[in-house]
Amino acid sequence: MKSIIIFLLLTISSFTCMSDSDCRFGKVCVKKPFSSNGVCIKEVDEYGVQQYNSPRLESIMPRMNNDGCDFDTDCPIGFRDVIGIIKSA
């Protein structure tokens, strides 16, 4: 039982981030509006093609805006809303 709990904690903690530098290559740290912690998510363009960009300097700071989508209907076709951001469906 303890090994299962430890595995879950390690799995959950591996997805949390404070900046893009905490994420693996090809992923970015996405935060809820006005939050300093987020999750690592694959970065894609408007066609769903994965992007491999350098870590963004502004990802170190808390996200101080709400420029994502509020509902799935606000997102482009093939994408959905996840914690106030756009994610590929």
Backbone as XML, in Angstrom:
<?xml version="1.0"?>
<chain id="A" units="angstrom">
  <residue number="1" name="MET">
    <atom name="N" x="0.825" y="-1.198" z="0.000"/>
    <atom name="CA" x="0.000" y="0.000" z="0.000"/>
    <atom name="C" x="0.868" y="1.259" z="0.000"/>
  </residue>
  <residue number="2" name="LYS">
    <atom name="N" x="1.947" y="1.253" z="0.807"/>
    <atom name="CA" x="2.817" y="2.424" z="0.871"/>
    <atom name="C" x="3.475" y="2.696" z="-0.475"/>
  </residue>
  <residue number="3" name="SER">
    <atom name="N" x="3.851" y="1.645" z="-1.187"/>
    <atom name="CA" x="4.505" y="1.842" z="-2.481"/>
    <atom name="C" x="3.558" y="2.488" z="-3.490"/>
  </residue>
  <residue number="4" name="ILE">
    <atom name="N" x="2.278" y="2.174" z="-3.421"/>
    <atom name="CA" x="1.297" y="2.784" z="-4.321"/>
    <atom name="C" x="1.157" y="4.267" z="-4.009"/>
  </residue>
  <residue number="5" name="ILE">
    <atom name="N" x="1.086" y="4.622" z="-2.749"/>
    <atom name="CA" x="0.953" y="6.025" z="-2.357"/>
    <atom name="C" x="2.189" y="6.808" z="-2.768"/>
  </residue>
  <residue number="6" name="ILE">
    <atom name="N" x="3.358" y="6.279" z="-2.557"/>
    <atom name="CA" x="4.591" y="6.960" z="-2.945"/>
    <atom name="C" x="4.627" y="7.150" z="-4.457"/>
  </residue>
  <residue number="7" name="PHE">
    <atom name="N" x="4.236" y="6.119" z="-5.214"/>
    <atom name="CA" x="4.209" y="6.233" z="-6.671"/>
    <atom name="C" x="3.253" y="7.343" z="-7.104"/>
  </residue>
  <residue number="8" name="LEU">
    <atom name="N" x="2.082" y="7.414" z="-6.486"/>
    <atom name="CA" x="1.120" y="8.467" z="-6.832"/>
    <atom name="C" x="1.670" y="9.847" z="-6.509"/>
  </residue>
  <residue number="9" name="LEU">
    <atom name="N" x="2.318" y="10.000" z="-5.372"/>
    <atom name="CA" x="2.893" y="11.289" z="-5.007"/>
    <atom name="C" x="3.989" y="11.695" z="-5.974"/>
  </residue>
  <residue number="10" name="LEU">
    <atom name="N" x="4.839" y="10.756" z="-6.359"/>
    <atom name="CA" x="5.887" y="11.056" z="-7.326"/>
    <atom name="C" x="5.302" y="11.407" z="-8.684"/>
  </residue>
  <residue number="11" name="THR">
    <atom name="N" x="4.256" y="10.710" z="-9.079"/>
    <atom name="CA" x="3.616" y="10.982" z="-10.363"/>
    <atom name="C" x="2.960" y="12.349" z="-10.363"/>
  </residue>
  <residue number="12" name="ILE">
    <atom name="N" x="2.236" y="12.675" z="-9.307"/>
    <atom name="CA" x="1.566" y="13.971" z="-9.222"/>
    <atom name="C" x="2.587" y="15.096" z="-9.163"/>
  </residue>
  <residue number="13" name="SER">
    <atom name="N" x="3.612" y="14.963" z="-8.352"/>
    <atom name="CA" x="4.586" y="16.028" z="-8.204"/>
    <atom name="C" x="5.403" y="16.247" z="-9.471"/>
  </residue>
  <residue number="14" name="SER">
    <atom name="N" x="5.530" y="15.221" z="-10.318"/>
    <atom name="CA" x="6.325" y="15.377" z="-11.524"/>
    <atom name="C" x="5.635" y="16.258" z="-12.556"/>
  </residue>
  <residue number="15" name="PHE">
    <atom name="N" x="4.336" y="16.487" z="-12.433"/>
    <atom name="CA" x="3.613" y="17.320" z="-13.375"/>
    <atom name="C" x="3.508" y="18.766" z="-12.910"/>
  </residue>
  <residue number="16" name="THR">
    <atom name="N" x="3.845" y="19.067" z="-11.672"/>
    <atom name="CA" x="3.740" y="20.436" z="-11.184"/>
    <atom name="C" x="4.988" y="21.229" z="-11.551"/>
  </residue>
  <residue number="17" name="CYS">
    <atom name="N" x="4.818" y="22.533" z="-11.719"/>
    <atom name="CA" x="5.940" y="23.366" z="-12.125"/>
    <atom name="C" x="5.740" y="24.791" z="-11.619"/>
  </residue>
  <residue number="18" name="MET">
    <atom name="N" x="6.832" y="25.532" z="-11.598"/>
    <atom name="CA" x="6.786" y="26.958" z="-11.288"/>
    <atom name="C" x="7.252" y="27.778" z="-12.487"/>
  </residue>
  <residue number="19" name="SER">
    <atom name="N" x="7.922" y="27.134" z="-13.445"/>
    <atom name="CA" x="8.357" y="27.800" z="-14.676"/>
    <atom name="C" x="8.584" y="26.746" z="-15.752"/>
  </residue>
  <residue number="20" name="ASP">
    <atom name="N" x="8.794" y="27.195" z="-16.984"/>
    <atom name="CA" x="9.044" y="26.266" z="-18.096"/>
    <atom name="C" x="10.284" y="25.418" z="-17.852"/>
  </residue>
  <residue number="21" name="SER">
    <atom name="N" x="11.238" y="25.930" z="-17.102"/>
    <atom name="CA" x="12.478" y="25.200" z="-16.828"/>
    <atom name="C" x="12.236" y="23.941" z="-16.002"/>
  </residue>
  <residue number="22" name="ASP">
    <atom name="N" x="11.104" y="23.872" z="-15.306"/>
    <atom name="CA" x="10.761" y="22.693" z="-14.517"/>
    <atom name="C" x="10.179" y="21.574" z="-15.370"/>
  </residue>
  <residue number="23" name="CYS">
    <atom name="N" x="9.845" y="21.876" z="-16.618"/>
    <atom name="CA" x="9.189" y="20.913" z="-17.509"/>
    <atom name="C" x="10.192" y="20.268" z="-18.455"/>
  </residue>
  <residue number="24" name="ARG">
    <atom name="N" x="9.829" y="19.118" z="-18.995"/>
    <atom name="CA" x="10.665" y="18.445" z="-19.985"/>
    <atom name="C" x="10.633" y="19.211" z="-21.299"/>
  </residue>
  <residue number="25" name="PHE">
    <atom name="N" x="11.589" y="18.902" z="-22.164"/>
    <atom name="CA" x="11.692" y="19.548" z="-23.471"/>
    <atom name="C" x="10.401" y="19.345" z="-24.265"/>
  </residue>
  <residue number="26" name="GLY">
    <atom name="N" x="9.876" y="20.416" z="-24.855"/>
    <atom name="CA" x="8.644" y="20.336" z="-25.622"/>
    <atom name="C" x="7.396" y="20.608" z="-24.812"/>
  </residue>
  <residue number="27" name="LYS">
    <atom name="N" x="7.559" y="20.866" z="-23.516"/>
    <atom name="CA" x="6.418" y="21.169" z="-22.655"/>
    <atom name="C" x="6.616" y="22.534" z="-22.011"/>
  </residue>
  <residue number="28" name="VAL">
    <atom name="N" x="5.513" y="23.167" z="-21.635"/>
    <atom name="CA" x="5.554" y="24.471" z="-20.982"/>
    <atom name="C" x="4.766" y="24.409" z="-19.686"/>
  </residue>
  <residue number="29" name="CYS">
    <atom name="N" x="5.099" y="25.284" z="-18.770"/>
    <atom name="CA" x="4.398" y="25.371" z="-17.496"/>
    <atom name="C" x="3.176" y="26.267" z="-17.689"/>
  </residue>
  <residue number="30" name="VAL">
    <atom name="N" x="1.998" y="25.700" z="-17.504"/>
    <atom name="CA" x="0.744" y="26.438" z="-17.675"/>
    <atom name="C" x="0.102" y="26.614" z="-16.315"/>
  </residue>
  <residue number="31" name="LYS">
    <atom name="N" x="-0.245" y="27.859" z="-15.995"/>
    <atom name="CA" x="-0.773" y="28.195" z="-14.672"/>
    <atom name="C" x="-2.182" y="28.745" z="-14.775"/>
  </residue>
  <residue number="32" name="LYS">
    <atom name="N" x="-2.964" y="28.529" z="-13.729"/>
    <atom name="CA" x="-4.267" y="29.171" z="-13.633"/>
    <atom name="C" x="-4.038" y="30.675" z="-13.517"/>
  </residue>
  <residue number="33" name="PRO">
    <atom name="N" x="-5.040" y="31.487" z="-13.883"/>
    <atom name="CA" x="-4.878" y="32.930" z="-13.720"/>
    <atom name="C" x="-4.549" y="33.293" z="-12.269"/>
  </residue>
  <residue number="34" name="PHE">
    <atom name="N" x="-3.593" y="34.187" z="-12.106"/>
    <atom name="CA" x="-3.152" y="34.717" z="-10.809"/>
    <atom name="C" x="-2.535" y="33.649" z="-9.910"/>
  </residue>
  <residue number="35" name="SER">
    <atom name="N" x="-1.920" y="32.638" z="-10.512"/>
    <atom name="CA" x="-1.277" y="31.561" z="-9.769"/>
    <atom name="C" x="0.206" y="31.504" z="-10.111"/>
  </residue>
  <residue number="36" name="SER">
    <atom name="N" x="1.016" y="31.042" z="-9.162"/>
    <atom name="CA" x="2.452" y="30.912" z="-9.415"/>
    <atom name="C" x="2.855" y="29.462" z="-9.677"/>
  </residue>
  <residue number="37" name="ASN">
    <atom name="N" x="1.959" y="28.498" z="-9.442"/>
    <atom name="CA" x="2.221" y="27.083" z="-9.714"/>
    <atom name="C" x="1.329" y="26.612" z="-10.847"/>
  </residue>
  <residue number="38" name="GLY">
    <atom name="N" x="1.832" y="25.658" z="-11.625"/>
    <atom name="CA" x="1.048" y="25.145" z="-12.731"/>
    <atom name="C" x="1.373" y="23.708" z="-13.033"/>
  </residue>
  <residue number="39" name="VAL">
    <atom name="N" x="1.032" y="23.282" z="-14.235"/>
    <atom name="CA" x="1.295" y="21.919" z="-14.689"/>
    <atom name="C" x="2.025" y="21.980" z="-16.029"/>
  </residue>
  <residue number="40" name="CYS">
    <atom name="N" x="2.828" y="20.973" z="-16.301"/>
    <atom name="CA" x="3.557" y="20.892" z="-17.570"/>
    <atom name="C" x="2.650" y="20.284" z="-18.631"/>
  </residue>
  <residue number="41" name="ILE">
    <atom name="N" x="2.491" y="21.012" z="-19.734"/>
    <atom name="CA" x="1.618" y="20.582" z="-20.816"/>
    <atom name="C" x="2.370" y="20.720" z="-22.133"/>
  </residue>
  <residue number="42" name="LYS">
    <atom name="N" x="2.125" y="19.784" z="-23.055"/>
    <atom name="CA" x="2.759" y="19.819" z="-24.371"/>
    <atom name="C" x="2.334" y="21.096" z="-25.096"/>
  </residue>
  <residue number="43" name="GLU">
    <atom name="N" x="3.305" y="21.816" z="-25.636"/>
    <atom name="CA" x="3.021" y="23.044" z="-26.374"/>
    <atom name="C" x="2.793" y="22.702" z="-27.842"/>
  </residue>
  <residue number="44" name="VAL">
    <atom name="N" x="1.651" y="23.153" z="-28.384"/>
    <atom name="CA" x="1.316" y="22.901" z="-29.788"/>
    <atom name="C" x="0.909" y="24.211" z="-30.460"/>
  </residue>
  <residue number="45" name="ASP">
    <atom name="N" x="0.951" y="24.213" z="-31.796"/>
    <atom name="CA" x="0.462" y="25.378" z="-32.538"/>
    <atom name="C" x="-1.036" y="25.211" z="-32.793"/>
  </residue>
  <residue number="46" name="GLU">
    <atom name="N" x="-1.616" y="26.098" z="-33.592"/>
    <atom name="CA" x="-3.063" y="26.065" z="-33.831"/>
    <atom name="C" x="-3.518" y="24.834" z="-34.603"/>
  </residue>
  <residue number="47" name="TYR">
    <atom name="N" x="-2.583" y="24.079" z="-35.175"/>
    <atom name="CA" x="-2.921" y="22.861" z="-35.909"/>
    <atom name="C" x="-2.663" y="21.595" z="-35.084"/>
  </residue>
  <residue number="48" name="GLY">
    <atom name="N" x="-2.188" y="21.749" z="-33.852"/>
    <atom name="CA" x="-1.911" y="20.611" z="-32.990"/>
    <atom name="C" x="-0.525" y="20.019" z="-33.162"/>
  </residue>
  <residue number="49" name="VAL">
    <atom name="N" x="0.353" y="20.702" z="-33.902"/>
    <atom name="CA" x="1.724" y="20.231" z="-34.109"/>
    <atom name="C" x="2.582" y="20.673" z="-32.926"/>
  </residue>
  <residue number="50" name="GLN">
    <atom name="N" x="3.268" y="19.728" z="-32.299"/>
    <atom name="CA" x="4.062" y="20.051" z="-31.123"/>
    <atom name="C" x="5.171" y="21.038" z="-31.454"/>
  </residue>
  <residue number="51" name="GLN">
    <atom name="N" x="5.363" y="22.011" z="-30.555"/>
    <atom name="CA" x="6.393" y="23.033" z="-30.706"/>
    <atom name="C" x="7.514" y="22.764" z="-29.698"/>
  </residue>
  <residue number="52" name="TYR">
    <atom name="N" x="8.729" y="23.051" z="-30.096"/>
    <atom name="CA" x="9.895" y="22.852" z="-29.234"/>
    <atom name="C" x="10.616" y="24.188" z="-29.083"/>
  </residue>
  <residue number="53" name="ASN">
    <atom name="N" x="10.083" y="25.040" z="-28.225"/>
    <atom name="CA" x="10.659" y="26.368" z="-28.015"/>
    <atom name="C" x="11.493" y="26.406" z="-26.736"/>
  </residue>
  <residue number="54" name="SER">
    <atom name="N" x="12.336" y="27.405" z="-26.637"/>
    <atom name="CA" x="13.128" y="27.613" z="-25.422"/>
    <atom name="C" x="12.202" y="28.011" z="-24.279"/>
  </residue>
  <residue number="55" name="PRO">
    <atom name="N" x="12.601" y="27.758" z="-23.030"/>
    <atom name="CA" x="11.784" y="28.191" z="-21.897"/>
    <atom name="C" x="11.560" y="29.708" z="-21.941"/>
  </residue>
  <residue number="56" name="ARG">
    <atom name="N" x="10.337" y="30.112" z="-21.633"/>
    <atom name="CA" x="9.987" y="31.533" z="-21.630"/>
    <atom name="C" x="10.419" y="32.169" z="-20.313"/>
  </residue>
  <residue number="57" name="LEU">
    <atom name="N" x="11.051" y="33.327" z="-20.378"/>
    <atom name="CA" x="11.482" y="34.022" z="-19.163"/>
    <atom name="C" x="10.292" y="34.435" z="-18.304"/>
  </residue>
  <residue number="58" name="GLU">
    <atom name="N" x="9.186" y="34.838" z="-18.942"/>
    <atom name="CA" x="8.022" y="35.296" z="-18.179"/>
    <atom name="C" x="7.314" y="34.157" z="-17.448"/>
  </residue>
  <residue number="59" name="SER">
    <atom name="N" x="7.683" y="32.900" z="-17.729"/>
    <atom name="CA" x="7.036" y="31.776" z="-17.048"/>
    <atom name="C" x="7.451" y="31.676" z="-15.585"/>
  </residue>
  <residue number="60" name="ILE">
    <atom name="N" x="8.494" y="32.389" z="-15.204"/>
    <atom name="CA" x="8.949" y="32.368" z="-13.811"/>
    <atom name="C" x="7.969" y="33.106" z="-12.902"/>
  </residue>
  <residue number="61" name="MET">
    <atom name="N" x="7.345" y="34.144" z="-13.430"/>
    <atom name="CA" x="6.425" y="34.977" z="-12.651"/>
    <atom name="C" x="5.031" y="34.351" z="-12.606"/>
  </residue>
  <residue number="62" name="PRO">
    <atom name="N" x="4.208" y="34.746" z="-11.607"/>
    <atom name="CA" x="2.812" y="34.276" z="-11.588"/>
    <atom name="C" x="2.070" y="34.762" z="-12.830"/>
  </residue>
  <residue number="63" name="ARG">
    <atom name="N" x="1.094" y="34.001" z="-13.268"/>
    <atom name="CA" x="0.279" y="34.413" z="-14.415"/>
    <atom name="C" x="-0.691" y="35.488" z="-13.942"/>
  </residue>
  <residue number="64" name="MET">
    <atom name="N" x="-0.540" y="36.699" z="-14.454"/>
    <atom name="CA" x="-1.322" y="37.832" z="-13.968"/>
    <atom name="C" x="-2.443" y="38.241" z="-14.915"/>
  </residue>
  <residue number="65" name="ASN">
    <atom name="N" x="-2.845" y="37.354" z="-15.828"/>
    <atom name="CA" x="-3.957" y="37.680" z="-16.721"/>
    <atom name="C" x="-4.829" y="36.453" z="-16.930"/>
  </residue>
  <residue number="66" name="ASN">
    <atom name="N" x="-5.947" y="36.680" z="-17.597"/>
    <atom name="CA" x="-6.858" y="35.583" z="-17.914"/>
    <atom name="C" x="-7.107" y="35.602" z="-19.413"/>
  </residue>
  <residue number="67" name="ASP">
    <atom name="N" x="-6.049" y="35.365" z="-20.216"/>
    <atom name="CA" x="-6.169" y="35.452" z="-21.661"/>
    <atom name="C" x="-6.443" y="34.109" z="-22.326"/>
  </residue>
  <residue number="68" name="GLY">
    <atom name="N" x="-6.777" y="33.097" z="-21.566"/>
    <atom name="CA" x="-7.133" y="31.794" z="-22.125"/>
    <atom name="C" x="-8.616" y="31.753" z="-22.434"/>
  </residue>
  <residue number="69" name="CYS">
    <atom name="N" x="-9.158" y="30.570" z="-22.622"/>
    <atom name="CA" x="-10.591" y="30.464" z="-22.872"/>
    <atom name="C" x="-11.306" y="30.098" z="-21.571"/>
  </residue>
  <residue number="70" name="ASP">
    <atom name="N" x="-12.549" y="30.552" z="-21.456"/>
    <atom name="CA" x="-13.349" y="30.270" z="-20.261"/>
    <atom name="C" x="-14.198" y="29.017" z="-20.421"/>
  </residue>
  <residue number="71" name="PHE">
    <atom name="N" x="-14.572" y="28.720" z="-21.663"/>
    <atom name="CA" x="-15.407" y="27.563" z="-21.968"/>
    <atom name="C" x="-14.844" y="26.865" z="-23.203"/>
  </residue>
  <residue number="72" name="ASP">
    <atom name="N" x="-15.198" y="25.609" z="-23.400"/>
    <atom name="CA" x="-14.734" y="24.882" z="-24.580"/>
    <atom name="C" x="-15.134" y="25.591" z="-25.868"/>
  </residue>
  <residue number="73" name="THR">
    <atom name="N" x="-16.265" y="26.283" z="-25.858"/>
    <atom name="CA" x="-16.733" y="26.983" z="-27.061"/>
    <atom name="C" x="-15.867" y="28.188" z="-27.399"/>
  </residue>
  <residue number="74" name="ASP">
    <atom name="N" x="-15.050" y="28.679" z="-26.456"/>
    <atom name="CA" x="-14.135" y="29.795" z="-26.713"/>
    <atom name="C" x="-12.865" y="29.341" z="-27.417"/>
  </residue>
  <residue number="75" name="CYS">
    <atom name="N" x="-12.621" y="28.040" z="-27.444"/>
    <atom name="CA" x="-11.375" y="27.495" z="-27.984"/>
    <atom name="C" x="-11.506" y="27.193" z="-29.471"/>
  </residue>
  <residue number="76" name="PRO">
    <atom name="N" x="-10.362" y="27.140" z="-30.189"/>
    <atom name="CA" x="-10.407" y="26.733" z="-31.595"/>
    <atom name="C" x="-10.916" y="25.302" z="-31.737"/>
  </residue>
  <residue number="77" name="ILE">
    <atom name="N" x="-11.383" y="24.936" z="-32.927"/>
    <atom name="CA" x="-11.876" y="23.580" z="-33.190"/>
    <atom name="C" x="-10.758" y="22.574" z="-32.915"/>
  </residue>
  <residue number="78" name="GLY">
    <atom name="N" x="-11.092" y="21.509" z="-32.202"/>
    <atom name="CA" x="-10.116" y="20.482" z="-31.863"/>
    <atom name="C" x="-9.397" y="20.729" z="-30.546"/>
  </residue>
  <residue number="79" name="PHE">
    <atom name="N" x="-9.732" y="21.829" z="-29.856"/>
    <atom name="CA" x="-9.114" y="22.154" z="-28.574"/>
    <atom name="C" x="-10.210" y="22.318" z="-27.532"/>
  </residue>
  <residue number="80" name="ARG">
    <atom name="N" x="-9.823" y="22.228" z="-26.249"/>
    <atom name="CA" x="-10.792" y="22.405" z="-25.167"/>
    <atom name="C" x="-10.159" y="23.201" z="-24.044"/>
  </residue>
  <residue number="81" name="ASP">
    <atom name="N" x="-11.005" y="23.721" z="-23.155"/>
    <atom name="CA" x="-10.544" y="24.527" z="-22.031"/>
    <atom name="C" x="-10.080" y="23.628" z="-20.887"/>
  </residue>
  <residue number="82" name="VAL">
    <atom name="N" x="-8.888" y="23.905" z="-20.367"/>
    <atom name="CA" x="-8.360" y="23.198" z="-19.208"/>
    <atom name="C" x="-7.747" y="24.252" z="-18.295"/>
  </residue>
  <residue number="83" name="ILE">
    <atom name="N" x="-8.280" y="24.405" z="-17.103"/>
    <atom name="CA" x="-7.832" y="25.385" z="-16.102"/>
    <atom name="C" x="-7.645" y="26.786" z="-16.684"/>
  </residue>
  <residue number="84" name="GLY">
    <atom name="N" x="-8.518" y="27.210" z="-17.571"/>
    <atom name="CA" x="-8.432" y="28.559" z="-18.123"/>
    <atom name="C" x="-7.420" y="28.724" z="-19.233"/>
  </residue>
  <residue number="85" name="ILE">
    <atom name="N" x="-6.977" y="27.625" z="-19.844"/>
    <atom name="CA" x="-6.039" y="27.686" z="-20.969"/>
    <atom name="C" x="-6.609" y="26.863" z="-22.106"/>
  </residue>
  <residue number="86" name="ILE">
    <atom name="N" x="-5.975" y="26.869" z="-23.240"/>
    <atom name="CA" x="-6.424" y="26.096" z="-24.389"/>
    <atom name="C" x="-5.595" y="24.821" z="-24.482"/>
  </residue>
  <residue number="87" name="LYS">
    <atom name="N" x="-6.259" y="23.684" z="-24.647"/>
    <atom name="CA" x="-5.548" y="22.403" z="-24.758"/>
    <atom name="C" x="-6.121" y="21.610" z="-25.926"/>
  </residue>
  <residue number="88" name="SER">
    <atom name="N" x="-5.261" y="20.865" z="-26.596"/>
    <atom name="CA" x="-5.683" y="20.029" z="-27.711"/>
    <atom name="C" x="-6.637" y="18.951" z="-27.219"/>
  </residue>
  <residue number="89" name="ALA">
    <atom name="N" x="-7.726" y="18.746" z="-27.939"/>
    <atom name="CA" x="-8.747" y="17.769" z="-27.513"/>
    <atom name="C" x="-8.334" y="16.357" z="-27.849"/>
  </residue>
</chain>
